[in-house]
Amino acid sequence: MKVLFITQNLAPFRILWLESLSSCSSAEITVAYLGQYEARTQASYKNVTSKCLTLKNVGHRIGMIWLYHYGTVLKLADEADMVIVDGYGFLAQMILIPMLKRYKIKFVLSADGGIQPEQENKIKHNVKKHLISAADFYFSTCPEMDAILKYYGANEKNIFRHRFASINSAEIIKEPLNEAEKSARKRKLGLEDKPMVISVVPALPARRRRARGNRLHNDACIRVASIGRSRSFS
């Protein structure tokens, strides 16, 4: 099976997941990326390589705007058995998704975060609905994301759970660091040697989160190579 993964940039944790998927399946995976990074992005984050994935830079810049080479992307998509579009929020993706629909290329929309608004500009709502409802299948990270997808027109039967994390098990420490280790790590990162608070769960009380309309979740599952149930695209 040939899989095309279309994304904004080569995020290391995404590449790790796709490499894991490639190693445990017969899939030939091509990553087509835009190459758009924030100005402060570290070189180690951008200079990603892979031995088992085909990486293709299909982006170009016009002034301040980043776009795909759409002819190249459509050709790759037409040759693939499965096409995965990583998100829908960037201009390049907003242009790509209607093109895939126009040329009747089925695709999976991968989405991993968002908040369902209590009130929303009608134009913005219609644009999101047009983009999200265009997909044939969806990879969603949690029930809250499911709700957002359904709100914008996704069919619940076509939503599949896809959990992932930006870290792997080898990076999880088993015991809390002692004070000397904490200080050493702060100095290495250029942080002042002062008390710090790091929160990995919502800090607001539940009633205040609901009042603000947040759709946060505490799902701490860490999986690298799970993409849910397989689905034929024939």
C-alpha positions as a Markdown table, in Angstrom:
| # | Residue | x | y | z |
|---|---|---|---|---|
| 1 | Met | 0.0 | 0.0 | 0.0 |
| 2 | Lys | 1.2 | 3.5 | -0.9 |
| 3 | Val | 0.4 | 6.1 | 1.7 |
| 4 | Leu | 0.8 | 9.9 | 1.1 |
| 5 | Phe | 1.0 | 12.1 | 4.2 |
| 6 | Ile | 0.6 | 15.8 | 3.4 |
| 7 | Thr | 1.7 | 18.1 | 6.2 |
| 8 | Gln | 3.1 | 21.6 | 7.0 |
| 9 | Asn | 6.5 | 20.6 | 8.2 |
| 10 | Leu | 8.6 | 17.6 | 9.3 |
| 11 | Ala | 7.7 | 17.5 | 13.0 |
| 12 | Pro | 10.0 | 14.9 | 14.6 |
| 13 | Phe | 7.2 | 13.2 | 16.5 |
| 14 | Arg | 5.1 | 12.8 | 13.3 |
| 15 | Ile | 8.1 | 11.3 | 11.5 |
| 16 | Leu | 8.6 | 8.9 | 14.5 |
| 17 | Trp | 5.0 | 7.8 | 14.3 |
| 18 | Leu | 5.2 | 7.3 | 10.5 |
| 19 | Glu | 8.4 | 5.4 | 10.7 |
| 20 | Ser | 6.9 | 3.1 | 13.3 |
| 21 | Leu | 3.9 | 2.6 | 11.1 |
| 22 | Ser | 6.2 | 1.8 | 8.2 |
| 23 | Ser | 8.2 | -0.7 | 10.2 |
| 24 | Cys | 5.1 | -2.7 | 11.3 |
| 25 | Ser | 3.3 | -2.8 | 8.0 |
| 26 | Ser | 4.0 | -3.1 | 4.3 |
| 27 | Ala | 3.1 | 0.5 | 3.6 |
| 28 | Glu | 5.3 | 2.7 | 1.4 |
| 29 | Ile | 5.0 | 6.1 | 3.0 |
| 30 | Thr | 5.7 | 9.4 | 1.3 |
| 31 | Val | 5.6 | 12.6 | 3.4 |
| 32 | Ala | 4.9 | 15.7 | 1.3 |
| 33 | Tyr | 5.6 | 18.8 | 3.3 |
| 34 | Leu | 5.3 | 22.6 | 2.9 |
| 35 | Gly | 8.5 | 23.5 | 4.7 |
| 36 | Gln | 7.0 | 26.4 | 6.6 |
| 37 | Tyr | 8.5 | 26.9 | 10.1 |
| 38 | Glu | 8.3 | 29.7 | 12.7 |
| 39 | Ala | 11.3 | 32.0 | 12.8 |
| 40 | Arg | 12.5 | 30.7 | 16.2 |
| 41 | Thr | 12.3 | 27.0 | 15.2 |
| 42 | Gln | 15.5 | 25.2 | 16.1 |
| 43 | Ala | 17.6 | 23.7 | 13.3 |
| 44 | Ser | 17.4 | 20.2 | 15.0 |
| 45 | Tyr | 13.6 | 20.3 | 14.6 |
| 46 | Lys | 13.9 | 21.2 | 10.9 |
| 47 | Asn | 16.7 | 19.0 | 9.8 |
| 48 | Val | 14.8 | 15.7 | 10.0 |
| 49 | Thr | 15.8 | 12.7 | 8.0 |
| 50 | Ser | 14.4 | 9.2 | 7.6 |
| 51 | Lys | 15.7 | 5.9 | 6.3 |
| 52 | Cys | 12.3 | 4.3 | 5.6 |
| 53 | Leu | 10.2 | 7.3 | 4.5 |
| 54 | Thr | 10.3 | 9.2 | 1.3 |
| 55 | Leu | 10.4 | 12.9 | 2.2 |
| 56 | Lys | 9.4 | 15.5 | -0.5 |
| 57 | Asn | 9.5 | 19.2 | 0.0 |
| 58 | Val | 6.6 | 20.4 | -2.2 |
| 59 | Gly | 6.3 | 23.9 | -0.8 |
| 60 | His | 7.2 | 27.3 | -2.1 |
| 61 | Arg | 7.0 | 30.8 | -0.9 |
| 62 | Ile | 5.3 | 33.8 | -2.6 |
| 63 | Gly | 6.1 | 36.9 | -0.6 |
| 64 | Met | 4.9 | 36.0 | 2.9 |
| 65 | Ile | 2.6 | 33.2 | 1.8 |
| 66 | Trp | 3.5 | 29.6 | 1.7 |
| 67 | Leu | 1.8 | 27.3 | -0.8 |
| 68 | Tyr | 2.2 | 23.7 | -2.1 |
| 69 | His | 3.2 | 22.9 | -5.6 |
| 70 | Tyr | -0.4 | 21.7 | -6.2 |
| 71 | Gly | 0.3 | 19.9 | -9.4 |
| 72 | Thr | 3.0 | 17.8 | -7.7 |
| 73 | Val | 0.8 | 17.1 | -4.7 |
| 74 | Leu | -2.2 | 16.0 | -6.8 |
| 75 | Lys | 0.0 | 13.7 | -8.9 |
| 76 | Leu | 1.4 | 12.1 | -5.7 |
| 77 | Ala | -2.2 | 11.8 | -4.3 |
| 78 | Asp | -3.5 | 10.2 | -7.5 |
| 79 | Glu | -0.8 | 7.5 | -7.3 |
| 80 | Ala | -1.4 | 6.8 | -3.6 |
| 81 | Asp | -3.8 | 4.2 | -2.1 |
| 82 | Met | -4.4 | 6.3 | 1.0 |
| 83 | Val | -4.0 | 10.1 | 1.3 |
| 84 | Ile | -3.8 | 11.7 | 4.8 |
| 85 | Val | -4.1 | 15.5 | 5.1 |
| 86 | Asp | -2.6 | 16.7 | 8.4 |
| 87 | Gly | -5.0 | 19.5 | 9.4 |
| 88 | Tyr | -7.1 | 22.1 | 7.7 |
| 89 | Gly | -6.2 | 25.5 | 9.2 |
| 90 | Phe | -3.4 | 26.8 | 7.0 |
| 91 | Leu | -4.0 | 28.6 | 3.8 |
| 92 | Ala | -2.1 | 26.0 | 1.8 |
| 93 | Gln | -4.4 | 23.3 | 3.2 |
| 94 | Met | -7.5 | 25.4 | 2.6 |
| 95 | Ile | -6.6 | 25.5 | -1.1 |
| 96 | Leu | -5.6 | 21.8 | -1.3 |
| 97 | Ile | -8.7 | 20.2 | 0.3 |
| 98 | Pro | -11.2 | 21.5 | -2.3 |
| 99 | Met | -8.8 | 20.4 | -5.1 |
| 100 | Leu | -8.7 | 16.9 | -3.7 |
| 101 | Lys | -12.5 | 16.9 | -3.6 |
| 102 | Arg | -12.7 | 18.3 | -7.2 |
| 103 | Tyr | -10.5 | 15.6 | -8.6 |
| 104 | Lys | -12.4 | 13.0 | -6.6 |
| 105 | Ile | -9.3 | 11.9 | -4.6 |
| 106 | Lys | -10.5 | 10.3 | -1.3 |
| 107 | Phe | -8.6 | 11.4 | 1.8 |
| 108 | Val | -8.4 | 11.2 | 5.5 |
| 109 | Leu | -8.3 | 14.4 | 7.5 |
| 110 | Ser | -6.2 | 14.2 | 10.6 |
| 111 | Ala | -7.1 | 16.6 | 13.4 |
| 112 | Asp | -5.7 | 16.8 | 16.9 |
| 113 | Gly | -7.1 | 19.8 | 18.7 |
| 114 | Gly | -9.6 | 22.6 | 18.8 |
| 115 | Ile | -12.4 | 24.3 | 20.7 |
| 116 | Gln | -16.0 | 24.2 | 19.6 |
| 117 | Pro | -17.1 | 27.9 | 19.7 |
| 118 | Glu | -20.3 | 29.0 | 21.5 |
| 119 | Gln | -20.6 | 31.8 | 18.9 |
| 120 | Glu | -18.9 | 32.0 | 15.6 |
| 121 | Asn | -18.9 | 34.3 | 12.5 |
| 122 | Lys | -21.1 | 32.7 | 9.9 |
| 123 | Ile | -18.5 | 33.0 | 7.1 |
| 124 | Lys | -15.8 | 31.4 | 9.3 |
| 125 | His | -18.2 | 28.6 | 10.2 |
| 126 | Asn | -19.1 | 27.9 | 6.6 |
| 127 | Val | -15.5 | 27.8 | 5.6 |
| 128 | Lys | -14.6 | 25.3 | 8.3 |
| 129 | Lys | -17.7 | 23.2 | 7.4 |
| 130 | His | -16.7 | 23.2 | 3.7 |
| 131 | Leu | -13.2 | 22.0 | 4.5 |
| 132 | Ile | -14.0 | 19.4 | 7.2 |
| 133 | Ser | -17.0 | 17.9 | 5.5 |
| 134 | Ala | -15.0 | 17.4 | 2.3 |
| 135 | Ala | -13.0 | 14.6 | 3.9 |
| 136 | Asp | -14.0 | 10.9 | 3.5 |
| 137 | Phe | -12.6 | 9.7 | 6.8 |
| 138 | Tyr | -11.1 | 11.3 | 9.9 |
| 139 | Phe | -8.4 | 10.6 | 12.4 |
| 140 | Ser | -9.4 | 12.1 | 15.7 |
| 141 | Thr | -7.4 | 12.2 | 19.0 |
| 142 | Cys | -10.3 | 12.3 | 21.5 |
| 143 | Pro | -14.1 | 12.5 | 22.0 |
| 144 | Glu | -13.8 | 16.3 | 22.2 |
| 145 | Met | -12.2 | 16.4 | 18.7 |
| 146 | Asp | -15.0 | 14.0 | 17.5 |
| 147 | Ala | -17.6 | 16.5 | 18.6 |
| 148 | Ile | -15.9 | 19.4 | 16.7 |
| 149 | Leu | -15.6 | 17.3 | 13.5 |
| 150 | Lys | -19.3 | 16.3 | 13.8 |
| 151 | Tyr | -20.3 | 19.9 | 14.4 |
| 152 | Tyr | -18.7 | 20.9 | 11.1 |
| 153 | Gly | -20.3 | 18.1 | 9.1 |
| 154 | Ala | -18.3 | 14.9 | 9.6 |
| 155 | Asn | -20.1 | 11.6 | 9.6 |
| 156 | Glu | -19.5 | 9.9 | 13.0 |
| 157 | Lys | -19.2 | 6.5 | 11.4 |
| 158 | Asn | -16.1 | 7.7 | 9.5 |
| 159 | Ile | -14.2 | 9.0 | 12.5 |
| 160 | Phe | -11.5 | 6.8 | 13.9 |
| 161 | Arg | -9.5 | 7.2 | 17.1 |
| 162 | His | -5.8 | 8.1 | 16.6 |
| 163 | Arg | -3.8 | 8.8 | 19.7 |
| 164 | Phe | -0.3 | 10.1 | 19.5 |
| 165 | Ala | 2.2 | 11.9 | 21.6 |
| 166 | Ser | 5.2 | 14.2 | 20.9 |
| 167 | Ile | 7.4 | 12.1 | 23.2 |
| 168 | Asn | 8.1 | 8.4 | 23.3 |
| 169 | Ser | 8.4 | 6.0 | 26.3 |
| 170 | Ala | 12.2 | 6.3 | 26.4 |
| 171 | Glu | 11.8 | 10.0 | 27.2 |
| 172 | Ile | 9.5 | 9.5 | 30.2 |
| 173 | Ile | 11.4 | 9.6 | 33.5 |
| 174 | Lys | 10.5 | 7.0 | 36.1 |
| 175 | Glu | 11.2 | 9.0 | 39.2 |
| 176 | Pro | 11.1 | 12.8 | 39.9 |
| 177 | Leu | 14.4 | 14.6 | 39.4 |
| 178 | Asn | 16.3 | 15.6 | 42.5 |
| 179 | Glu | 17.2 | 19.3 | 43.0 |
| 180 | Ala | 20.7 | 19.0 | 41.5 |
| 181 | Glu | 19.4 | 17.4 | 38.3 |
| 182 | Lys | 16.7 | 20.0 | 38.0 |
| 183 | Ser | 19.2 | 22.8 | 38.4 |
| 184 | Ala | 21.5 | 21.2 | 35.8 |
| 185 | Arg | 18.7 | 20.9 | 33.3 |
| 186 | Lys | 17.6 | 24.5 | 33.9 |
| 187 | Arg | 21.1 | 25.8 | 33.3 |
| 188 | Lys | 21.4 | 23.7 | 30.1 |
| 189 | Leu | 18.1 | 25.2 | 28.8 |
| 190 | Gly | 19.2 | 28.7 | 29.7 |
| 191 | Leu | 16.5 | 29.1 | 32.5 |
| 192 | Glu | 17.0 | 30.9 | 35.7 |
| 193 | Asp | 17.6 | 28.7 | 38.7 |
| 194 | Lys | 14.3 | 29.6 | 40.4 |
| 195 | Pro | 11.2 | 27.6 | 41.3 |
| 196 | Met | 9.0 | 26.7 | 38.3 |
| 197 | Val | 5.6 | 25.2 | 38.0 |
| 198 | Ile | 4.8 | 22.9 | 35.1 |
| 199 | Ser | 1.2 | 21.9 | 34.6 |
| 200 | Val | 0.2 | 18.9 | 32.5 |
| 201 | Val | -3.5 | 19.1 | 33.3 |
| 202 | Pro | -6.0 | 22.0 | 33.1 |
| 203 | Ala | -5.3 | 24.3 | 36.0 |
| 204 | Leu | -8.8 | 25.8 | 36.2 |
| 205 | Pro | -11.5 | 24.2 | 38.4 |
| 206 | Ala | -14.0 | 22.2 | 36.3 |
| 207 | Arg | -16.9 | 24.6 | 36.7 |
| 208 | Arg | -14.8 | 27.5 | 35.4 |
| 209 | Arg | -13.6 | 25.4 | 32.5 |
| 210 | Arg | -17.2 | 24.6 | 31.5 |
| 211 | Ala | -18.1 | 28.3 | 31.9 |
| 212 | Arg | -15.4 | 29.3 | 29.5 |
| 213 | Gly | -16.5 | 26.7 | 27.0 |
| 214 | Asn | -13.2 | 24.8 | 27.1 |
| 215 | Arg | -13.1 | 21.3 | 25.6 |
| 216 | Leu | -10.0 | 19.9 | 27.4 |
| 217 | His | -9.3 | 16.3 | 28.1 |
| 218 | Asn | -7.0 | 14.3 | 30.4 |
| 219 | Asp | -6.3 | 11.4 | 28.1 |
| 220 | Ala | -2.7 | 10.6 | 28.8 |
| 221 | Cys | -2.4 | 7.5 | 26.6 |
| 222 | Ile | 1.0 | 7.5 | 24.7 |
| 223 | Arg | 0.9 | 5.5 | 21.5 |
| 224 | Val | 3.3 | 5.9 | 18.6 |
| 225 | Ala | 2.0 | 3.7 | 15.8 |
| 226 | Ser | -1.7 | 3.4 | 16.2 |
| 227 | Ile | -3.9 | 4.7 | 13.4 |
| 228 | Gly | -7.1 | 3.0 | 14.3 |
| 229 | Arg | -9.0 | 0.4 | 12.3 |
| 230 | Ser | -7.9 | -0.1 | 8.7 |
| 231 | Arg | -10.3 | 1.1 | 6.1 |
| 232 | Ser | -10.3 | 0.2 | 2.4 |
| 233 | Phe | -10.2 | 3.2 | 0.0 |
| 234 | Ser | -11.3 | 1.2 | -3.0 |
